[in-house]
Structure formats: structure tokens, C-alpha cells
Amino acid sequence: MEVPKSTTTGHSHQRRQQRSRSSMDSSIKLKRPARRILKNLRAYKALYLLLIPGLLYFTIFKYVPMGGVIIAFKDYNLTDGIWASEWVGLEHFQRFFEGVYFKDIMTNTLIIAFYKIVFGFPAPIILALMLHSVKAEWFKRSIQTITYLPHFISWVIIYGLMLALMAPGEGLFNLLLKEYGYNPISFLTESSWIRFLLVSSDIWHGIGWGAIIYLAALAGIDPSLYEAAQVDGASRWRRLWHITLPGIRNVIILMFILRLSHILDVGFDQVFMMSNIFNQDRSDVIDTWVYRVGLQEMQYGLATAVGLFKSVIGFALLLGANRLAKRYDGQIW
């Protein structure tokens, strides 16, 4: 059956019109975001100029060095450089996982990190809640100042203080033990004490600084809620449970997610200063091992692979915790 020529010409003309309309719509869609960006750049050019130094800092000092991760997959040596060094694939990861030191290092890292989360994470919250209930402003400010001052002291000075207090021979604590007829204790050299010292000194170092965030969150709670609860006869514990804790719940979840992402980062400076050959079996963690292998033994590829492994674990935990926090409306993104 022969199709009339006028009909086929009409259909082809309609298809051309549809194609031209779709191309115009797509070009409009592409142009609109570009116009919007240009419009924003013109309107807020001063703010964008202020943003440039920050972007340059993060680009140069944070993102560009990430290219060095490639060393983890190469047999890197200084003479050949990064690009000329031979590819070895996952050999460094395999060496780390099959090494005799892997079990001890991971065990120490996880145990210390677990103790720091269990005992160290609630400590600033408890301090903030206690300070929030204090009525005397002078006392509250004095305790705040005393508790967040240790944050500004380096671990070198802190270890010096610990030597003065806990040295086996003339430390203050051992002098007191001798005075009362007890045997002196080698706090800094006995391996059974090192984890307690690491966790307790970390809490002392950061409790005041961490409490500032929770105090700021507590200040945002509407005081009329407490007044209404008091009129209804609610006790102090009920006000704490039903008003205070729900008021800072999102901040607690946020801080916990951030803390969890650094679960394997137990603090290089602290562990490096306080560990020695006598307690190394319980204090050697991933960070100190990477320093020893990477910088002292110059095995850059192996050290980078272990550092990358630690970062991937932290990133996975961050994603998992954020996903879990979405159920309580406390996610980061």
C-alpha cells in the first residue's frame, strides 16, 4: 500500500520539530546552572575571594599529598622516585597482614581505642552536665579554666610531670608508698600499667576542651522547659533524662561519629612519649609501628600501605556510623 507523500512529509516535519524542541530544552537546562553560578559569583564575589586561601590550603596541603598513596602499591626507593619505582600490587598489604607483629599491633590499637571510647568519650559529657547544674558562676568558670588548661600542654611536658610523680626511685607517689611501708611500683616501666596511664592521661588532657562543645549545646536548651518541668514536680534526674539529654542528643551523636572515624588513631604523640622497651608489648600501636618502619627502617611502601589501611577502616566506620545515626536524625550529611 502506497503512503501518501504529504503524510510522510508531515510526520518528518513533526519529528524535526520535536528534536529541535528537545535540543532547545536541554541547552536551556545546561545554561541555567551556569547562569546561576555566574550570577552568584558576581553577587558574592567578595566572599568567594575570601574562600580562595582556604581552598588553596586544602588543595596544596591535603589533597595533593594524597597522590603519595601510590607508594603503597610500589617498591619505592629514593633514587628511582615514585614513577620509576616498580609496581608490586598488594604485596605490602599482604606482608603486613601475614607478619608476626600484625596480631599484637592490632590488638593493642583496638584495646586502647576501645578504652578511650568507653571511658574517654562520656567524660566531657559528664563534666558538662555537672557544670551546667552549678549555680555559682565563679565556681563554674574556675572549674572550666582548670579543666581545659591541660589541653594546651604538650605530651612532652605531661610525660615530664609523670616522671616527677611516678618515677621508680624518687617519684612523689613512690615516696609516699615507701613512707607508709609499701613497696614502690614501676608505673612507667611495667607493661600492666601502660594502658591505664594512656587512657587516664588522655581523659585528663581533653576532658575540659571537649566539655566546651557540650556546654554550648546545653546553653541552647530553652529554660522554660526546665521551669515547666519543675512546676509539674519533675525531679532533677527526670529533667536530666527528659530535657537535658534529648537537647544535646544530636551533638553527642555527631561527636561520637567523628570519634569513631578515628578509632585506629589512638594518638601518636602520647603513645610515642610514654612507650618504652619495657612496656612496648602492650603499647605498640599502628602509628608508632608505621613511624618505626617507615622513617627509621626506610620501608616507605610498607608504612604507606599500613597508613592507607588505617584510613580506609576509619572511613568505613564513619560511613557506617553516619548511616546508623540517620535513624536518630543526628547524621553529618
Buried (B, 14 or more C-beta within 10 A) or exposed (E): EEEEEEEEEEEEEEEEEEEEEEEEEEEEEEEEEEEEEEEEEEEEEEEEEEEEEEEEEEEEEEEEEEEEEBBBBBBBBEEEEEEEBEEBEEBBBEBBEEBEEBEBBBEBBBBBBEBBBEEBBBBBBEBBBEBBEEEEEEEBEEBBEEBBEBBEEEBEEBBEEBEEBBBEEEBEBBEEBEEEEEEBBBBBBEBEBBBEBBBEBBBBBBBBBBBBBBBEBBEEBEEEBBEEBEEEEBEEEEBBEEBBEEBBBBBBBBBBBEBBBBBBBBBBEBBBBBBEEBBBEBBBBBBBBBBBBBEEEEBBBBBBBBBBBBBEBBEEBBEEBBEBBEEEEBBEE
